[in-house]
Amino acid sequence: MAQLTGKAAQFLALHQPGAPLLQPNAFDIGSAKILESLGFGAIATTSGGFAGTVGRLDGQMSRDDVLGHCADLVAAVAVPVAADFENGFADEPAQVTANVALAAATGLAGCSVEDWSGSEIYEMPLAAERIAAAAEAAHTGTTQLVLTARAENLIRGRDDLADTIARLQAYQQAGADVLFAPGLRTVEQIKAVTESVEAPVNVLVSAGAPPLAEVAAAGAARISVGGSLAIVAYAALVEAANELRERGTYDAIAHAFGSAAAIRAAFGA
């Protein structure tokens, strides 16, 4: 594992197996400020959540869109921000290096690079070469990043835990600081991963996941929620709007106003 310095080293130190960093995913400046005000020690972006803010779907934002979004969030909060940097916005390793260097320049503390091209899983050894290329940019220069390598099998139709673990091991060897396999559904699967690698492991949780205490006990060093909070926010909008249109009542709005003071406080009121 690389010897990180500065903001990246401080961020990596928060990753403790068994006592994980709870890192929620913000989808815009406002949600980032709210999450920081609630006491979370670090924030991640979400590619799908960010896309939703402009009426698009996950995977439809450009590299420059995402870089601008990352810079906005970094400027808005004091806590470390880590980016969902999709596949590094490139197939070829050399371009992944260049793009991760651009991500580092935004002031991020970390970023993830996945092995899903947008249409298929990258085959080995190219997948590992891409992580090594990302690590080259993340670990050199005046601004460093905690690099998370994502193995996408389990959410891309390849329900193969053994191959997922083999990929994570290869990505660790290639220089990843943190490992991540979205789609782990049980404590047993989480343990199988955390016991097979040395690097800290991020676990994605959402509806149906084991309780946080069990995820922590299984060895998770970081816990994230992906686009779930963005879905919660938009679902609340749908619920309130449908109630207004269909019933002519305001119960959902009244309930939401219970959090209005906390929201205003997060925005500096």
Residue, then its C-alpha position, 0 to 999 in steps of 0.5 A: m500500500a502506498q505511503l500517503t500524505g496530507k488529506a489523503a493520509q488523514f482520510l485513509a486513517l478513518h478506515q478502521p475494520g470493525a469500526p468503519l467510517l460511515q460515509p453517506n453519498a451526497f448528490d448536490i451541494g445542499s445534501a453535502k452541507i446537510l450531511e456534514s451538519l449532521g456530523f458525518g466525518a466524510i462524504a462521497t459522491t454518487s454518480g446516479g444521484f448526481a445525474g438525477t439532479v439534471g434529470r439524467l440516469d447513471g452513466q450519462m454524465s461526462r467526465d467534465d460534468v463530474l469533475g465540476h461537481c466534485a470541485d463544487l462539493v469539495a468547496a462546500v464542505a470541510v470534511p473529506v470528499a471522495a468521488d464515484f469516478e465511474n470507470g475513470f472515464a476511459d478504457e485505456p490505462a494511460q487515459v485513466t491516469a490522466n483523468v484521475a490526475l484531474a480528479a486529484a486536482t479538484g481537492l478530493a480526498g479519494c476516488s473510486v475506479e470500477d471495472w465496468s466499462g459501461s457495457e461490460i466487465y473489463e477482462m483481466p489483466l486489463a482490469a488490473e492494469r487500469i487500477a495500477a494506472a489510476a494508482e499512479a496518478a492517485h499516489t504521485g504529485t502534490t495532491q494525493l488520493v485514496l484510491t478505491a478499486r471497485a469490482e462490479n461483478l455482483i451488480r452487473g449480472r455476474d454472481d461470482l463471488a470467487d471471481t470478485i474476490a480474485r479481482l479485489q486481490a489483484y486490484q490490491q496488488a495493483g495499488a488500490d488503497v481500499l477495495f469495494a464490491p457493491g452487491l454483497r448481500t449477507v454477512e457471510q459474503i462480507k466476511a468472505v471478502t474482508e478475510s481474503v484481502e488486507a486492504p480496507v473494504n467498503v461495503l455498500v448498504s441499502a434496503g435489505a442489507p444487514p444492520l450496520a453493527e453486523v456489517a461492522a463486525a464482519g470487518a467493513a472499514r467503510i460503509s456507503v449508501g450509493g444513490s439511496l439518499a438521492i432516491v429517498a429525497y426524490a421519493a419524498l417529492v413524489e409522495a408529497a406531490n401525489e398527495l397534493r394532486e390526488r388528495g388535496t392534503y398536505d400531510a407529507i409536507a407538514h411532516a417534512f417541515g419538521s426538519a426545516a430548521a435543521i436544513r436552514a441551519a446546514f445552509g447557514a441560517 
